[in-house]
């Protein structure tokens, strides 16, 4: 609804009849955005489920430990 308001305000300005135009724009935008969301969200979940986040965290922690150990030893 916010994007419909911004689009109408930017393209046509706000004047008498703008509310009706905003509602018409929103009724067009909402089904398109909802359908795209139904396609994009599962695809994004499938893609991100292939990433192993714990492995990256372990590597980062090991590197942090090495840096801290070097600092303590004055290297």
N, C-alpha and C positions, 0 to 999 in steps of 0.2 A: 504494500500500500504506500509505503514511503517512497519507493522508487517511482511508482505511478505519479505521485504528487510532484516529485522533483522533475520528472520528464515533462509533464504537462506545464508546470510553472516555467520551465526553461524554454520549451518550444513555443508555447502559446501565450504565456503570461497568465496572471490570475485576474480574472474578471467575471462578470456574470455568466453562469453556465459552466464554470470551471469544475465545480464539484461533480456535475454529471459526466464531464469529460474524464475526470480522474477515475470515477467508478467504472466507466466503460474501458478505460485503459487497463485498470487493475483486473477486470474480468477477462481481458485478453491475455495479460501477462501471467496471471496466477496459474492457469492450467499448463502453460508452456513451461514455466519454472518448475512446477510440481512434477511434470513428466520427466524433465531433465534430471531433477533430483532423484527420481526413482531409478534412473539409469546410472548416474554418476556415483551415487553413494555406495551401492554394492560393488561397483568396479574399484572404487578407492579403497574400500575395506578389503577386498581381495588382494589388491596390490600391497597395501600396508601390512597385511597378515604374513606376507612373505619376508618381511624384514625382521631380523632377529635383533631386537633392541638390547637384550641382556648382554650379548657378546660385546657390543660397542661400549656399554657401561663398564664391563670388566676391563677392557683395554684401557679405557680412560682412567679408571682407578689405579691400574698398575703403573701407568705413566705418571700419574700424580704422586704415587708413592715413591717412584724413582726421583722425581724432582725434589720432593721434600727431603728425601734421604741425602741427595746431593747438597741441598742447602744446609742441612745440619752438619755435614762433614766439611763445609766450606769450599765445595767444588763449584 
